[in-house]
Amino acid sequence: MEPLRLSTREGYDLWSALYDGEDNPLVQLESRFLPPLLGEVRGLCVADVGCGTGRWTLSLADAGARFVVGVDFSAGMLGRALAKSRELRPAPAFVRAEVASLPLAARRFDRVLCCLVLDHVLELDPFFRELARVLAPEGSLLCSVMHPAMNILGIEARFTDPASGREVRPASARNTISDYVMAAGRAGLGFEAMSEHAVDEELCAVSPRARKYAGWPLLLLLRLRLALPPRAR
Ligand SMILES: C[S@@+](CC[C@H](N)C(=O)[O-])C[C@H]1O[C@@H](n2cnc3c(N)ncnc32)[C@H](O)[C@@H]1O
């Protein structure tokens, strides 16, 4: 059966009911390698852009960030995040919006996270410009994304709809590493770190789905900061 191809937003609205319960090797690998890049967040102001069901939003609030906001355009994903955050004090804020048009104040955020979203972003220039706009002068932008090598295997974000048994593919963008590097640079961002992470035994032990990609790079991580003053950007 041909996969059902939906817009990114419609795809995630449908995926939201299953997303947290799945064996997702990319999520497992990212959960291992992102925290050292993120560092201490206690007392910081943090935006989680493309927050989905709040995987990072909630843990940032729990880790003592002073203010945390999660942004996503999928009502389904945001609904899950909100339901899970009800017990948290202080609870993070959630806003429904496009990643390239954030209803957030300029230069406010010490950390901006954008996790597993970039492979859905076709227009990288306005995306990076917008994230750079909300970043505080000494802040860091952290992005995680499925490694573009997965494109060679024809792998993109997908899930199986249990109701129909059909594979569903929210629209994805086949960006390359140089696309990310060049667009970030044009937005006035410089690289503090960039790393690539392959499927290893440790991952296969916790995520059986990972085995068929053993040895392949699965995850790309970027840590960026403002390299140019706002007026020059
Ligand atoms: C793979 S999920 C990742 C969710 C979360 N960041 C995580 O790591 O668990 C991708 C999320 O990005 C959101 N997204 C994709 N493109 C977007 C856009 N243009 N504007 C806002 N949200 C977007 C989707 O709705 C989805 O919730």
The ligand as an ORCA input file, in Angstrom:
! r2SCAN-3c Opt
* xyz 0 1
  C       9.323     15.012     15.345
  S       8.295     16.144     16.205
  C       9.426     16.672     17.462
  C       8.716     17.189     18.681
  C       9.644     17.575     19.834
  N      10.501     18.703     19.486
  C      10.491     16.384     20.240
  O      11.697     16.444     20.006
  O       9.933     15.437     20.788
  C       8.281     17.568     15.105
  C       7.368     18.672     15.606
  O       7.620     19.849     14.828
  C       6.385     20.488     14.583
  N       6.552     21.318     13.381
  C       7.034     20.931     12.174
  N       7.041     21.967     11.318
  C       6.564     23.039     11.988
  C       6.319     24.401     11.648
  N       6.575     24.872     10.417
  N       5.813     25.229     12.584
  C       5.536     24.759     13.852
  N       5.741     23.477     14.242
  C       6.258     22.630     13.323
  C       5.402     19.333     14.395
  O       4.070     19.735     14.586
  C       5.894     18.356     15.444
  O       5.235     18.529     16.677
*
